[in-house]
Amino acid sequence: MYLGIITKVFQNLPLEEALDTVTSLGVGAVELGTGNYNGTEHCDPEKLLADEAALSRFRAALEGRGLTITALGCHGNPLHPDPAVAGRHDAVFRNTVLLAERLGLQRITLLSGCPGDSPGSRAPNWVTCGWPTDFPAILEWQWREKVIPYWRECAGFALSHGVSKLCFEMHPGCVVYHPPSLLRLREAIGPVVGANLDPSHLMWQGMDVIEVIRRLGREEAIYHVHAKDTALNDSVVRWAGVLDTTPLERVRERAWNFRTVGFGHDALYWKNFVSALRETGYDDVLSIEHEDPLASRLDGVRLAVQFLGQCLLADPPDEPWWT
């Protein structure tokens, strides 16, 4: 298992400076955003696909520093009920697939998105309760008419271009936001659908992340992993719960906040996290995502690299030496 960094945290820097920062931290892998909610500061598929010289310079910037790409990330909402928004986000997804093909990558990270509640909707409608009966009816319409048809076609497109792993982040606000919804999409579409396991969103929803790893691991459905922590503000949770629309910058008022790895859960927790992944057979990247409002860009990533370096186990043995 090894560490990677999502370069979005360094979007204030040009590509080569961002990559130099990554290597200075002793990390040899990156996850690059390709648009939609991620921005295109470091990787613009439309431009790279249209300009062979630009693509060559992009490759050289990575290869010259010994960096590998773990995934391209195109997190957006191609199911948005506004056709203009959906169209833009769908185009980014398709260009990301085409760029992944050019780069020899088999996986991209993304969100499932969320449709509206009817053909005439103007905004997404995230359904999270089973009563009144309006809500389950909306949910079934979304999956039947929008979610499954769209992602089935997209899966075929991805597979036809060599992208065999669509790594969905289980993110509140999207139809895929927890393991049951991820597995529902996987059952409907096939094994091209798997998890980009980001524990931070599962933590505040009250899930046991280790149990999630074990159960998804039995399905061989963990394709990529993000390393991001969350801290609960117990005094707020006790009287307001965890469904919080307070702006992210109002840290003291929120029920939960994204934190640098190690500042929400301790080392034993993260060692168990790594061990559980290894038990499932996952021996791939932990891609550090920094969104801590209390830590600077560089300090947050630096601390995460140092902390996770202590939590990673040694390479697994070549043979059972203990027998």
Secondary structure by P-SEA (a helix, b strand, c coil): cbbbbcccccccccaaaaaaaaaaaccccbbbbcccccccccccaaaaaacaaaaaaaaaaaaaabbbbcbbbbccccccccaaaaaaaaaaaaaaaaaaaaacccbbbbcbbbbcccccccbbbbbcccccaaaaaaaaaaaaccaaaaaaaaaaaaaaaccccbbbbbccccccccaaaaaaaaaaccccbbbcccaaaaaaaccaaaaaaaaaaaaccccbbbbbbbbbccccccccccccccccccccccccccccccccccaaaaaaaaaaaaaacccccbbbbbbcccccaaaaaaaaaaaaaaacccccccccccc
